[in-house]
Each structure stands twice: as structure tokens, then as C-alpha cells.
């Protein structure tokens, strides 16, 4: 699906059509909880569930997060890099999206957060010593993709992480709480608004 509409003016015809297509995609692919879905506006940041009417309103009032280009919270399956692509894939993706991230976050905040270094480190750090199939970042991305596709609560996701942490070998790097997993995927933490 074409996502250029995300960068258009909110009152443009392209943006309106894009929002309509996005909402259709959500309705067909995302799992609802009592008729609500995560709202990707810059105010809710995929943290608050809304009905589709409110999601539509928020997308016009506040705009969509421009860096939300893989709609994992809305049913899109995240493509995982294979181990043969390794760090080069992450570096390529980072360089392709770096300008957008800096613009969205602001140069000062981006520099203070060491975002690039943090993501690269997590993409290189094996899940546990000797593991060649998963890194700290790739395992967290896969687990979050499952959480999003299945509509798990933060509490149930934390319980799963705690169990997996105990099951994996010692010195594993899997986060133990939902909050820690979010910090891996969005190392900006509270600085991002």
C-alpha cells in the first residue's frame, strides 16, 4: 500500500484518501478489542485504543506519526531480516530513515538520545551467548509483532517476557517487562512527544 499520503497536508485530497485506505486496512487486518484499535496519531502514539471514527478524527486533528511506516499495531506482519543480512540491513534502514527521524524528533533530542548507536548495539547483541538466530532487537521486534497481531495486553506481554526470560539460558538479553521492550524499540523514551 502506498504510504506517501502520510507526508501530505492533512486537508489534502491525498491525505483524505490515504486515511480512508488505512482505516479499511485496519478494519480488515487488525484485531479489535471491543471495537477499538490503537490510534497512530501523534497524540496517542499507538498507546491508546479508539474506535475507527475517533482514529479518523485524530488523524485529521493531530496527524499520523510519520515514522510509523510498518503498521505492526494494525495487522501488518513485520518482515524480519535474515541473519545473513545482519547489521548491514539495519544500517541501510537507519540511513534511509535517519533524516525523517531527526526531523520528527528534532536534532537536539536526537543527539541526546544516541538513537542510532542504541539501535545498532541492540541489533548486534545476540539474544544469549552463542545465539546466531536472534539479536536483542530482532527478538523484541518479533515478540512485539505477536503482541500487536493478537491484541495482548501490556500485562500479559510482561508475563510472557518474564516466562521466556526464565526459559532462556543465563545471560540472555531479552527484556523482562513490556516497558523495557518498548525502550528497545523506541529508545527515545519520554523525550518523544
C-alpha positions in Angstrom: 0.0 0.0 0.0 1.3 3.4 -0.9 2.2 5.5 2.2 3.1 8.8 0.6 -0.2 10.2 1.9 1.3 10.2 5.4 3.6 13.2 4.4 0.8 15.2 2.7 -1.0 18.1 4.2 -3.9 16.9 6.4 -6.5 18.8 4.4 -5.4 17.5 1.0 -7.3 15.0 -1.1 -4.4 12.6 -1.0 -4.3 12.6 2.8 -8.1 12.0 3.0 -7.9 9.1 0.6 -4.9 7.7 2.4 -6.7 7.8 5.8 -9.7 6.0 4.3 -7.5 3.3 2.8 -5.6 3.0 6.1 -8.9 2.6 8.1 -10.1 0.0 5.6 -6.8 -1.9 6.1 -7.1 -1.7 9.9 -10.7 -3.0 9.8 -9.6 -5.9 7.6 -6.3 -6.8 9.3 -6.1 -5.6 12.9 -7.6 -7.3 15.9 -10.1 -5.1 17.6 -10.7 -5.0 21.4 -14.4 -4.2 21.9 -14.4 -2.4 18.5 -11.3 -0.3 19.3 -7.9 -0.1 17.7 -4.6 1.6 18.5 -4.6 5.1 17.3 -1.4 6.1 15.4 -1.9 9.9 15.7 1.0 11.9 17.1 -1.0 12.4 20.3 -1.9 8.8 21.0 1.3 7.2 19.6 -0.3 3.7 19.3 -0.7 3.6 23.1 -4.4 4.4 23.3 -7.3 2.5 21.7 -10.1 4.3 19.9 -13.0 3.3 17.7 -12.4 3.9 14.0 -14.3 7.1 13.9 -12.1 8.6 16.6 -9.0 7.3 14.9 -10.1 9.1 11.8 -10.8 12.3 13.7 -7.4 12.1 15.4 -5.5 11.5 12.2 -7.0 14.8 10.8 -6.7 16.8 14.0 -3.2 15.7 15.1 -1.7 13.9 12.1 -0.2 10.4 11.8 3.2 9.5 13.2 5.3 9.9 10.0 7.8 7.3 11.1 5.1 4.7 11.5 5.7 3.1 8.1 5.3 -0.6 9.1 1.8 -0.9 10.6 2.6 -3.7 13.1 -0.1 -2.4 15.5 -2.7 -2.7 12.8 -2.1 -6.2 11.5 0.9 -5.8 9.2 3.4 -8.6 9.5 6.9 -7.3 10.2 9.5 -8.5 7.8 12.4 -9.8 9.8 15.9 -9.5 8.4 17.6 -12.8 8.0 20.8 -13.4 9.9 22.8 -13.3 6.6 21.7 -9.7 6.2 22.7 -8.8 9.7 23.8 -5.4 10.6 24.1 -4.2 7.1 20.3 -4.3 6.8 19.8 -2.3 10.0 22.4 0.2 8.9 20.8 0.5 5.5 17.4 1.0 7.0 18.7 3.5 9.5 20.4 5.6 6.9 17.2 5.6 4.7 15.1 6.8 7.6 17.6 8.8 9.6 16.5 12.2 8.1 12.8 11.5 8.8 13.6 10.5 12.4 15.7 13.6 13.0 13.0 15.9 11.5 10.3 14.3 13.6 12.2 14.3 16.9 14.3 17.4 16.5 18.1 17.5 16.1 18.8 18.3 19.8 16.7 15.5 21.1 18.0 13.0 18.6 21.6 13.8 19.5 21.0 13.4 23.2 19.2 10.1 22.8 22.0 8.4 20.9 19.3 6.6 19.0 21.4 5.3 16.2 24.1 3.8 18.5 21.4 2.2 20.7 19.6 0.6 17.8 22.8 -0.7 16.2 24.0 -2.1 19.5 20.7 -3.9 20.1 20.8 -5.2 16.5 24.3 -6.7 17.1 23.8 -8.1 20.6 22.9 -11.8 20.5 19.9 -12.8 22.5 22.1 -15.0 24.6 25.8 -16.1 24.3 26.2 -18.4 21.3 22.8 -17.5 19.7 23.1 -16.8 16.0 19.4 -16.7 15.1 18.2 -13.8 17.2 19.5 -10.5 18.5 18.1 -8.4 21.3 16.4 -6.2 18.7 15.1 -8.9 16.3 13.6 -11.0 19.2 11.9 -8.0 20.7 10.5 -7.0 17.3 9.2 -10.5 16.7 7.6 -10.6 20.1 6.0 -7.1 19.7 4.7 -8.2 16.3 2.9 -11.1 18.0 1.6 -8.8 20.7 0.2 -6.4 18.2 -1.4 -9.0 15.9 -3.0 -10.8 18.8 -4.1 -7.8 20.9 -2.3 -8.9 24.0 -2.4 -6.5 27.0 0.7 -5.0 28.4 0.3 -7.1 31.5 0.0 -10.4 29.5 3.0 -9.4 27.4 5.1 -8.7 30.5 4.1 -12.1 31.9 5.2 -13.8 28.7 8.6 -11.9 28.8 9.1 -13.0 32.4 8.5 -16.6 31.5 10.7 -16.5 28.4 13.5 -14.9 30.3 13.4 -17.8 32.8 13.3 -20.4 30.0 16.3 -18.9 28.0 19.9 -19.6 29.0 21.5 -17.4 31.6 22.9 -14.0 30.5 20.1 -13.6 27.9 19.4 -10.1 26.8 15.6 -10.4 26.5 13.7 -7.6 28.2 11.7 -8.7 31.2 8.9 -6.1 31.1 6.7 -4.5 28.4 8.2 -1.1 29.3 11.8 -2.3 28.7 10.8 -3.9 25.4 9.3 -0.5 24.3 12.5 1.2 25.3 14.4 -1.1 22.9 12.1 -0.3 20.0 11.9 3.4 20.8 15.0 4.4 22.8 13.8 8.0 22.8 11.7 7.1 25.8 9.8 10.0 27.3 11.7 12.6 25.1 9.5 11.7 22.1 6.2 13.5 22.1 
